[in-house]
């Protein structure tokens, strides 16, 4: 997804430079990355809520061995 956004932005940059000044273009790009960050963060919060509904009010550290079925030595 990030690769697609970066490729599309770099591909269309010459077209946008003709229409928008550089300052406005930089502001729009920063706003889009902030929006992307909010969407990714919201997806993470939805994941936490889904894990809490599935396993109860346990923390994700307690859920990790059940969800991934790996030993702690492989993570650390």
Secondary structure, 3 states (H helix, E strand, C coil): CHHHHHHHHHHHHHHHHHHCCHHHHHHHHHHHHHHHHHHHHHHHHHHHHHHHHHHCCCCHHHHHHHHHCCCHHHHC
